[in-house]
Amino acid sequence: MKRFFGILLTAIFAVSALTFIGCSSSKSDETTRTIITVENGQFMRNGKPYYFVGTNFWYGAILGSEGEGGDRERLHRELDMLKELGVDNLRVLVGGDGDNGVPSKIEPTLQTAPGVYNDDILDGLDYLLMEMGKRDMTAVLYLNNSWEWSGGYTQYVAWAEGTPAPIPSVDGWDAYMEYAKEFVRNDKAKELFANHVRNIITRTNRYTGEKYIDDPTIFSWQVGNEPRAFDNLNKAAFAAWIGATAKLIRELDPNHMISTGSEGFHGSQNDMKLCERIHAFEEISYINCHVWPYNWKWIDGENISKTLNAACINTHRYIMEHVAVAEALNKPLVVEEFGFPRDNMDFHKQSSTVNRDKYYTSVFDMVVKAAAEGGKLAGCNFWGWGGFAETNVDDHIYWQRGDDYTGDPAQEQQGLNSIFADDHTTIEIIRSANNNIATALAEQNSQE
C-alpha cells in the first residue's frame, strides 16, 4: 500500500510539473511576470498586494547542480510540491565559501578562494532560477552568512588575515564569535565580500540568457544570513557595512528589492534602535526578523508541550515589536526564519509534530490576519524545507558527505527543524494558510 501511494504521488507531481512548465513557457505568461516591488509599505506583485507563506530552501543551488550534490530530478519534485502547496517564495543561499571537508560546513562550496568559483554551483543557481521562473516562484538570495555552516564572515576574515577560522564544534562558540566580530572592522575582508557581490549580481543566467538584474524570479538580494555586530563596540561599523553593502547592490541592480537577512532585535545586540537603524536605509526595501523558540530557550526540549503556549506568546510579542518598526518606517515585514523541533526532540521522519503544528498555525494566522487587514506583516518563511530527503539518524544525526540535503544545515541534527513531504499534518497547515491568504486578498480586491 505504501509503495502504491508513493507511485501515485510521483505521478501526480509529474503531471503537475508538466502543467507548470507548459503554462509558464508561453510568451503571454512571460510578459506578465514583473519584478516585485514595495509601494506605500506593501509588497506589490503584478499590480496587486502580495502576502505569502514561503520556506527556506538553502540548498536549492546545490540541488540544481550537475556536479557533486546535484539532483535535478529531486529539485523538480520539490519545486512542484511546494508550488502545489501555494509556497512560491523560497529563501536560498547563493553558495558557501572556503574549503570542503570542514566540520559543520555544507558542501560543495561555491567560492573556494576569493573570486574563484565552483562552476557547478553557479550552473546550479542558474538552473534553479530557471526552474523557479517556470513555476512563477521567487527567490530571496542571500550572499553572506554570520555562521560557520557556509563560511561567510569568518571565511572572509581568514582569507584577509591568512589565519584559520575557528570551528564552533571544535574550538567553542566563544572563540568563534571573537573571530567573527572582526569581519565588520576588517576592510580587506569586507572588500573581498564586496567583490563577491559584484560577481554574483552582474551575472547572466546561462539557461535563460537573462541578466540577474532583470530576472523577475529574484524577489530580493539579501546582504547575509543573520548578519550581526557580535560586539557592542561594533554597532556603528556594523550599521555602516549594512548600509554600504545595500548601496553597492543598488548601484549594481536598480530593479530588485534589497533586504538585510537580520534576526531583528535578537541579532542587533538586543538593541531595537540598531535594528531600526539597519532597516532604515533607503536601499533596504523591507524589515526582517527571525524567531527561534528552542534556541532562545522559550521552550524546554524535554517538556515541549507544557512550554508551547509561552513560546507562542513570546513569538507573537517579538513579531509585533518588529511590526512596530515596519509601521514606523512604512516598510513590509517578513519573518523569514522560524523553526520548531519535532515532538520529544525526536529526529526520525516518522515522529509526531503535534506541537510544531500548533506553533506553525499561530505564526501563519498572524500573516493571514495581516493579509485580510492590509497590515505590515507581509510574509513568513518557515525553516526549512526537507521535502523528499531521506535521513540516516539511526546511524548518524549530523550531515555527512553523500547524505541527502535537508532543511537542517550540517551543524544541526538532521530532522531537527525540517518539514518533510511525509509530514502530512504540517503540509496541510501550510496549504491551508496559503489558501486563506489567497481568499483574504481576493476579498480585498473585490471591495476595491
N, C-alpha and C positions, 0 to 999 in steps of 0.2 A: 504493500500500500504506500509506504513512504517513497519507494522508487517511482511509483506511478505519479504521485503528486510532484515529485521532482521533475519528471519528464514534462508534466503538464505545465508547471511554472516556466520551464525553459522555453516551451513552445509559445506560451503567452508573451514572454519577454521578447522572443524573436519576432513575433508578429508586430509587437509594439515598436521594435526597432525599425522595422521596415516602414511602419506608419510614420514615425517621426522623421526618418531620413527622407522618405518620399515627399512629405509635406514641406519640409524646410529647405529642400533643394531647389524649389521653384523660384523663378525670378521675382514673382509677385511678393513672396514672403520675404525675400532678401531685402527688397526695397522698404518694407515696413519696419524692419529692425533698426532701432535707433539707440544711441548711447544713453544710458540712464543718467539723469541729472537731478539736482536739487532746485526746487522752486518754492519760495516762501516757506522754507522749513520742512518741505515734504519731498520724498523721492518721487520723480515723475518718470513713468515708463510709457512710451508711445502716447504721450499726452494725458495720461491718467495717473492718479496716485498709486503708489506701489508699496505694499506691505508683504512680508514673507516669513515663513519658517524655512530656513535653509540648514545646511550642515557644514561641518569641517571635513575636508577630503584631502588632507595634506599630501598624500602620496599619489595624487592624480597624474602628475607629470612623469613619475617613475613608471606607473602602470601603463601609460601611453607609449613608453619606450619600446623599441625592438631589441634593446640590449638587456643587460642583467636587470632582473626585477620586473621587466615588462610583461604585460599580459593584456593584449588589446581585446581579446575575446571577453575577458572578465571586465575590462573597462566598459565595453558596450553594455554588458548586462547590468553593471552598477548604474550607469547613467540612465538606462531605460527604466530601471526600477525606481530610481529617485524621481525621475520625471513623472512617472505614473502616480507617485505619492504627492505630487504638487511641489516637490522640492526643486527649485530652479536657481538657487543661489548657493554656490559652493566656494568655500574659502580654501585656497590651495597654496602650498609652499612652492615658490619658484624653483628652489633647489637647495641642497645642502652645500656646505663649504668644508674644504680640508680633506685630510686623508681618510680612506676607508679603513675598516678594521679597528676603529677606536671604540672602546666600550661605551655603551649608551647612545651611540650616534647612528642615525639612519644611514643606509647606503643603498645603492651607489650615490655618491655626492655629485653635484653639478660642477662647482668651481673647485678644481683640485689644487690650484695655486692661483695667486692673484691674476685675474684676466685669462686664465687657462680653463677651458670648459670641456666637460664630457659631452660630446655632441649627441650622444644617445639620449641624454636627458633633455637637451634643447629640442631635439626632434620630438620627444615625448610630450613636451609642453605645447609645441605647435599642434601636434595631433590631438591632444586633449581639447585645446581651444576650438579646433575644427569640429570635433565631435559634439562638444557642448553647443556650439553655434547651430549645428543641425537640429538640435533639440530645443533651441531658443532658451538656453540656460546661460547664466552669467557667472563670472569668476572674480572673486577678490584675490588678488595675487600679492602675497607678502614677500618682501625682498630681503629680510634680515631676521634675526632671532636673538633674544636675550639668553636663550638656554642652549645647553650643550648638545641637545639631540640632533641639531642640524648644523652645528658650527657657529655661525653668526658672530656676535660680539667678540667672544674670546678668541675665535679663529683669526679675526682681523687684527687683534692685538698681538697674537702670536706671530703672524706674518710681519707686522710692523716692527716688533721688538726682537724677533728671532729667538723667542723663548717658548717652551712648550706650555700649552694651555692646561690648567688643572682639570681633572675629570671628577665631578662630584662623587660618583660611586667609588672612586679610588682615593682621591685626595681630600674629600669632605666639602660640604657646602660653604663653609667659611672661606676656605682657600679659593673656591671658585668665584664667589661673589667679590672677594677682594681684587681678583684679577679682572673680572668683568667690569668693575666700576671704572677701569682705566680707559675703556673704549671712548666715552664721550669727551674725554680730555686729551685724547691721543690724535693729533692732527693727521699723522700718516695713516693710522687705522681708518679714520673717517674718510680720507681721500681714496683709499683702496675700495671702500664700500661705495663711495660716490661713482667711481669708475664702473663698478658692477651695475649700479643703477643705470648708467648711461648705456652700457652694453645690452641690457635686457629691454629697456623701454624703446630703444631705437631699432629693435628687431623687426624683421618682416617674416610672417608665417610662411614657411616653405610649402605648405599644402594649399593654402588659400590664396597666396600671393598678396595678402592684405597686411599693411603695416599694423603693428600692435596699437599704435596711437589712434588708428581709425577703426579698430575692431569693436563692434557693439557687444561682443561676448565678454569683454572685460568690464566688470562692474566698477572696480576701483583698484588703484595701486595703493599698496599699504607699506608704510615705512618699515615695519617689522612686526614680528610676533612678540607681544608683551614687552615692548621697549621700556626700560627702566633706567633711573638715575643711579640706583644701587648705593647712593650715599647722599645725605642731606647737603653736603658741600657741593654736590654735582648738579643741584637743581637748575641753576642758571645755564650751565653748559648743556645739560640735557634738553632743556626747552629750546635753546638756540640751535642744537643739532636737529631736533624735530622740525623746527621752522626752516632751517637751511635745506634739509632734505626735501621737504614739501615744495619749497621754491624751485629746487633743481628739477623735481619731477614735473612741475607746472611748465617750466621752460622747455622741457623735452616733449611734453604732451599737453597741448592746450585743451584737450577734449574730455578726458576722463576725470572722474572724481578721485580724490586722494583721502586716505584715512591713516590714522596713527597705528592701529593694532593694539592700543593700550588696554590694560585691565581696568582702567579708570582709577578711582581712589586708591585701591589696593596696590596698583602699580605705579603710583605717583608719590611714593614716600608717605602714604596716608595723609596726603595734603590735597584737599579738594581744590584749593586755589591753583596748585600746579596742574591738576587735571584740567581745570578750565583753561589755564594758560596755553597748554599744548593743543587744545582743541579750538582755540580762538583764532588761530592763524587763518588769514583769508583763504589760503590754499587748501586748508583742511575742510572737507565737504560735510562731514558728519561726525558724531560723537561715538566712541566705542567704550564698552565695558565688558569685562569677563566676570563670571561667577563660579566659584569652586567650593561648594559646601564642605566636601570632605577634606580638601587640602587646607581650608581655613578653619577647620575644627568646629564647624557648625553642626556636624553630625558625628556620632560615635559609631565607628565601624563595627563595633561589637553589639551595638544596640540601635540599628538604623531606624527601625520603625518607631521607637519612642522619641527619637530626636528629629524625625522628619518634619513635624509641624514647626519646630523652631527654625529649621533650615528654610522652610517656605516663607516664614515671616521675615527672617533676615534677608532673604533673596529679594522679596518684594520691596523692603525698605531700601536695599542697596540700589536696585534698579531705579526706584523713584528718586533717589538722590541724584542720579545721573539724568533722569528726565528733567529735573530742575535746571541742570546745566544746559541741556538741549534747548529748553524753553528760553533761558537767558540769552543763548547765542543764536536762537532761531535756526537750529540745525536738527536734522533727524538723529535718533539714537538707535544703534544696533547692539544688542547683547550678543556678540559674535562668538563667544565661547561660554558654554556652561555644560557641566557633566555631573553624573551621579552614578555611584557604583551599583553593581548588581546586589540583590539581597544577600545578606550574610557574607559580603565580600567574597563571594564565590565567583571564580573567573571562568567557569565552564559555560559554554554557549547554552546549555540546556537549563541553567539555573534560572530562578524566578527573578522578575523585575517589578514586583508589585510596588515597592516604594519609589523606584525610579519613575514608573508610570505616573504616580501621583505628583511627583515633583515636576516632571515634564509638563503635565497638564496645568499646573499652577503658573508656569512661565508662559506657555502658549496662550493661556486665557488672557494674560496681560496684553499680548500682541493683538489678539482678536479684538479685545475691547478698544485698543487704540485705533485699530483699523476702522471700527464702527464709528468712532468719535473724531477721526482725523487727528489723532494725537501724535506726539513726537516719537513714541516708541514704535519704530517702523519695521523692526525685524529682529530675528534671532537666528543664530546658527548653533545647533547642538553639537557637542563633541562626543564622539565623532562617528562617522560612518564606517562600519566594518564590513557591511554588506555580505558578500559571499565568501569571505575569508574563512579558512579552516585554521584552528589553533591547535597547539600541542601542549596544553597546560599541564597534562599529567606527566609529561617528560620535562618540560621547562616552561617557566611562566614569563620569561623575558625574551624578546625577539632575538632570533639568531639568523644568520645569513641563510637564505633559502626558504625561510618561513614566508607565508602569506603576509601582506601588509594589512593591518587592522587600523582602527581609529586611534589606537594607543601606540605612540611612538616607542622607540627602542628602550627608553629609560623607564617605561611604565609596564606594569603587569598586563600581558595581552588578555583582553577581555574586561579590563577594569571599567572603562567608560564607553566601550564600543557598542553601537547598535548594529546587530546583525540581521540579515534578511529573514532569519527564523524567529526573530523577536516579535511575534505576531501582534501581541497586545500593544507594544510600543509603536509598531508600524501603523496600526490603525489610529492611534492617537495623533501621530504626525499627519496622516492623511486627513483626518477629521479637522485638525487645526487649519490646514491649508484650504480645505473646503469652506470652513467657517469664515476665513479671511476673504475668500472669493465672494461669498454671499454678502458679507458686510460691505465690500467695495461696490458690488453690483447695486445694492440698495442705495448707497451714497450717490452713485452715478444716475440712478433713476429719479432721484429727487432734484437733480440739477436742471 
